[in-house]
């Protein structure tokens, strides 16, 4: 589901950025417009995927389950002995 959201965000951002710089004109035809948006959406999609991965990693980094915390503590105690 996250990849579909990232793809949708990429397509919208690509469309808006191409409209702002004036690269999408009605004389181009639908095939060319879709091609421009698709090619421009690739970097946006990659960026959205990387940022989602980084944010998800930060969310789960400090939220260990209580059992996992206990296991880590026991393992640390064994290495100290």
Secondary structure, 3 states (H helix, E strand, C coil): CHHHHHHHHHHHHHHHHHHHHCCCCHHHCHHHHHHHHHHHHHHHHHHHHHHHHHHHHHHHHCCCCHHHHHHHHHHHHHHHC
